Amino acid sequence: MINTKNPKLAINGGEPISKEPIVIHKPYLKNDDREAILKAFDSTFISGDGPLCREFEKALAEYLCVKHVLYMNSATTALELAFRAKEFPPGSEVIVPDFTYTSSALAPLYNDINIVLCDVYPDNGSLDVSKLESYISDKTVAIVPVDYAGIPADMDEINRIAKKYGLYVVHDTAQSIGAEYRGKKTGNLADVSVFSFHGTKNITTGEGGALVTDDDTIAEKIKILREKGTNKYSFLTDNVTRGYYEYVDIGNSYVQSNILGAMGVTQMQKIDEILRIRTEIAECYKRSLSGIEGLDFVRITEGAKSNWHIFGILFPSEHKYWIMDALRAEGVYANVHYTPLHNNAFYKDYGTDEDFPGSVAFFKRLLRLPIYPDLTSSEINSVIAAVKKVFLSK
């Protein structure tokens, strides 16, 4: 039983576990990243879709075992292009989990496609496949499963249902680079997958994202759409037009700088190390915090292997914000993360709490603990000590 009045807790005036704040996230940046950026700078090729962007795409394609990787300025634009490439009729519907970042829903909306929010599991935040078919109508054209916290969704069942109804699957794998589902890495579990390389992700280029697919038609379409509707991709690759490229379609500028592509190359060289360290930290947390009354861990999907992008704990909802504040007072910067979409002003007309009991329950119980490769042993021990101090206070 948590004792909120315990005088030993820092929130009540006691001595904190850590005098220096242990932040929720730090990117894993090393000297090779710095040197690669400077070398790209010195090359004078600093614009988009440069040779280092192509090298990054190739390394990622080989790592994921996919045919096409298209690096661009964000996962949000990659999601948008995943739908623009299909040209679904306006008024079509796409099923999007209620517990996700807004980009998952903005992608169809930007393409004049309606969204239908669906409920998620109350213990891991991913799409509740037992409810999925209830959201499908004759207007449904696609599903956007999301890998919350780097935990793959139940892709076998999602793909089975999608195939049954002839639906397009855009897998929002923004958080799950390196995660696996039934022996396959995320990125080749759907028609299209989208990764993020934002500064908070396991590997980063500061800002950036990638669209991944084995579909040649989609890939060729997006090569044009992301480069202002031109055939510049083939021009840079083959120089078939002898000095110029053509304007062949409508599009926008979604390519990423060669400088950031350089960082992608060096980050990919460290991905196995990054995942190993994150896994070791997560296993340490689980060993040390197991058995504490009222504390549970976010469930891993059956057959899945998390990349531990986020380490989440679940506990009785009535103490959520007090626990967060108590941990912060101890020097551990636990965080809430985002809220269910329907609780945000833009999505308030898409449903109520009664429509999404799983999403509401998950949000009410969830807090994130710090997890990143640069956490020291001392900091890891301080996180564990702070959680125990707050939860086991008498």
N, C-alpha and C positions, 0 to 999 in steps of 0.2 A: 504494500500500500504506500503510495507516494504521500509524504508529509510536506505540504507546501509551507509549513510554518517552521521547519527545521532551521535553527539559528546558524548551523554550520554551513549552510548553503550560501554561496556568494550573493545570490539575489536577495538574501535576507541580512547581508552584512558580514558574512563569513569570508574566509580566505579563499580566493579562487584557485582552481587547479592549475591554470596557466595564466601567468601575468601577461604574456604576449598572445595576441589573438591568433587562433588557428583558423585560417580562412577556409571557405567552402571549396575553393578551386584555385589551382594555378596551372597554367599551360606548361608542358614539358619542353622547355627550350634550352638547347645546348649550343656549344661553340660551332658545331657543324652547320646548324641552322643560320647563325650569323654569317659565317663564311660563305655559305651558298648565296645568301641575299646580296652580299657585297660583290661576289663574283658576277652575279646576274646584273647588278648595277653597272659594273665596269664594262660589261659586254655591250652596253648601250641599247640592247633589245629589252625595253621595259614595257612595251605595250602588250595587248592581249593575245592569247593563244600562241605563245612563243614556243621555242624548242623545249624549254624546261617544263612548260605546261604539258606538252605532248609526252615528255619523259615521265612526268607524274601520272598521267593517264595510263600509260603503258604499264608502269609498276603496279598501279591499283588494279588494272584489268587482270594482270597475272596473279596477283594476290587473291582476288575474288573468283578467279576462273570464269570470267565473263568476256564477251566479245567486244562490247563498246563501253567506254567510260568517257564522258564529256564533262570536263572541268569548267565551272562557271562561277559567277560572283556570289552565289548563295544557294542554299538548299531551297529557299523560298522560290527563287526564279526557276530552279530545276523542277520543282513541283508544278509550277505554272505551265512550263513548257511540256511537261508530261501530258497535260490535258489539251493544250493548244495543238499538239501534234495529231490528236485524234479527231478534232473538229466535230465534237458531239453537238447535236441540235440544241439551241437555246431552250431552257426549261427542262432539260434532262436532270436527273438526280444522281448525286454521289453520296454514298454512306461514309460518314466520318465519325470517329470516336469522339465522345463528348469531352474526354480527358486527353487533351493534346495541346500543343502550341498552336497559335492561330494560323500559322502558315499552312497546316494540313487542310484547313477549311478555305483559306483564301485562294488556293490554287484553282479549284473548280469555280469559285465565285468570280474570279477574274476572267473566266471564260464563259460567263453568262450561264453557268450551270448551277442549279439549286443544290443545297446540301441538306442532308437528313442526318441529324446527330443520333448516334447510337450509344447505348450504355456500355460500361466496361466492368471487368471483374473488380469486386471490392477489395481484393487482396493483392492485385498486381497492376491494375490500371490499363491493361490491354483489352482490346475489343472482346466482348462477351459473345462467343460464337453460338451459344445456346439461344441467343435472342436475335441473331443476325438476319435470319430469313423473315422475321416479322417486319423488318424495315424495307424490304424489297417490294417495289411496285413495278408496273409496266413502264414507268419512266426511268427506272434505275439503270445506269450504264456502267457504274464503277464502284469499287470499294477502296478505301484508303486505310489499311491496317497500319498501326503505329507501334514501334518498338519502344515503349516507355522505359527509360533508365538503362537502355542497352539490353533489354530482355526481349528476345524475339516473340512476336505474337504467335498464336496457334495457326501457322500458315497452312498446314495440311488441310484442316477443316475449312479455313477461309477459301483456299483455292478450290476445294471440292464444291463448295456452294457457288463460288464464282463461275466455275465451269458448268454447273447445273443450269444457271440462268444466263450464261453467255456474257459475263461481266468482265470488264477490264480491271486489273488489280495494280494499283500504284502503291508500292510498299514504302512507307515513310520510315526509312532506316537511318534518319538523321543522327540518332544517338548510338547506333549499334554496330559501328565499324569493328570488324573482328569477331563479333558474336556469331554463334552457330545455332542452327536448328536441324536436328536429326542428321548431323554430320556434314551439313553444307553451310558455308558462310552466308550471312545475310548479304544481299546484293544479287543473288540469282535464285530467288524464291518467288518471283512475281514477274508480271509483264515488264514492269519498270520499277527500279528502286532508286531512292534519292538519299545521299549522304550529306552531312554538314561538316565543314571544317572551321566553324566559328571558334573563337578563342577559348570557349568553354569545353570544346569536344576533346575526345581522347587523342586524336591527332589534329593539328590545326595549321591553317595558313593565315591566321588572323581573321579573315572573312573568306567565305568561299563554300562551294558545294559541288556535287557531281551527280549527274544522272547516269544510271547504269542500266544496260539492257542487252539482251541477246537478239532483239528484233532489229533487223537491218533497216527496215522501212522507217521505223520510229527514229532510229539513230540518224539516218540521212536527213530526215525532215528537221530534226532539232539542230543539226550542224548549221543549217541555213537560218533557222529562226533565231538562234542565239547570236548570230553575227549579222544582225540588221537586215536579214532577208537576202544576203549575198551568198555566192558560192565561194567565198574566200577560203573556206577550209580546204576544198579540193585545189584551189589555186596555190595555197601554201604548200600543199602536199605534192602535187603533180606538176604545177606550173603549166597547165594545159592551155591556158589562154595567152601565154607569151607576154606577160607584163601587166595584165589587168584582170579584174574579176567582174562578174556581172551581178546585177540586181534581179533576182529571180523570184522573190516572194516578199510578203510582208514579214517584219521581224523587229527585233530590238537589240540593244547591245548588252549581252549577258556574259561576255567572255571575261577572263580574269588575267591580271598582269603576270608577265613572265617572272617578275621578281617574286611574287607569291607562289608561282609554280615551282621555283627553286626550293622554297621552304617545304613544299609538298613532297619533293623528292627525298629530302633528308628526314622528314618526319616518317615517311614510309619505311625508311631504313631502320627506324627504332620501334616500329609498331609491335613486334613480338615482345620486346623488352617492356614497353608500356603496358601491354596486356598482362604480362607475367607479374609485374609489380602490383598493378591494381588488383589482380586476383589474390595475391598474397595478403594484401591489406584487408580485402573483403573477408578472406578466410579467418584472419586474425580477429576481426570484429565479431564474426559469427561464433567462433570458439569462445571468446571472452564474454559475450553478451547473451549467449543462449541460456535459457532457463530463468531469465528475469521475469517475474510475474508482471503481466500486462504489456510486455514488449514482444513484438513479433517482427519477422523480416518480410520484405516484399517477396511474394511467391515467384519462383522461376517456372516458366512454362515447361510442361512435360516435354522432354526431348531437346530442350534448349540449353545453351551455354552462354551465360551473360558475359559481356565485356566489362562489366562493372563501371559503366559510365557514371552511374549514380548509386550510392548505397543508401537505401531507404529503410527506415524503421517505422513500424505501425504500433499504435498504442491507444488507450481509451481517449475518445475525442474530446471529452470535457476538459482534459488537461493540456491540450495541444499547444496553445500559445504560451501558457505558463511554462511548460517544459522547454520550448524554444528559448524563451527569455532566460530561464534558469541555466540552460546550457551555455548561452552567450555570456551570462554573468561569470560562468566558470572559465571563459576564454575560448569556448568551442562554438564557432559560428554556424550552428545548424540553421537550416533554411526550409521554407515552405515549398518553394518552386511555384508552378503556375496553378491557376484555378480552373475548374470545369468551364468549358466554353460558355455554357448557358448562363453562368453567373456573371458574365462580362456584358457591358452595356451593348456592344455591337450585336451580340447573339441572344439577347434577352427574349426575343420572340420565337426562339427555336425550341423552347420547352421550359419546364419547371423542375424543381428538385424531385417532385413525385415521378417525373418521367425518367430520371436517371439515378435510381437509388444506389447502384454500384459506384458510379462516379462520385456521388456526394459522400458516400461512406469512405471511399478510398482517400479522397482529399481531406476529410475531417481527421483521419488517423495518421497521415503521412508527414514525416520530417526527413530531411536529408542530412547525413553526416559527411564531414570532409573526406574526400578520397581522391588522391592524385599521386603520381610517382614521386614527387619531391617531398612528400610527408616524411619527416624523420621518425625514427623509432620512438624518440621521446614524445613527439607530437601524437603518434598513434596511441601510445600508452596514456597520454593525457586525455584524448578523446574517450577512451574506454573508461578511465577513472571518473571522468565527468558524468558520463551516462550512468555509471553505477552509483555515483554519489547522489544524483538526482532521483533515480528510480528506487534506490534501496534506502533512502533516508528514513529514519525512524523518529 
